């Protein structure tokens, strides 16, 4: 569902129009912005967060399936499994895996010795 603007609350400032990364809104300063391209909305929420009057609301479409559920489609095949593993590896690389020590901290173990060119004792 695209953003909804409460015309009673809107002060026609145009912030939602200016902040929208997808140009969903149309605005002419004489009246509240209108949702000109609802199918282009990314549901990022920038318009909702930045509206000083709280005139913009957004309802996320549910369910948003990002990864197919094995309960719905059965276990992933070889190509899907590889794609899921790559996605999980990428997520861990940007979040930092709590199971792995932080790369900036030396643990004194064999990994630290190997990085320095020595052997672990």
PyMOL commands that set and color helices and strands:
alter all, ss='L'
color gray80, all
select helices_A, chain A and resi 15-19+38-40+46-50+70-73+78-95+110-115
alter helices_A, ss='H'
color red, helices_A
select strands_A, chain A and resi 4-5+25-26+34-35+56-57
alter strands_A, ss='S'
color yellow, strands_A
deselect
rebuild
show_as cartoon
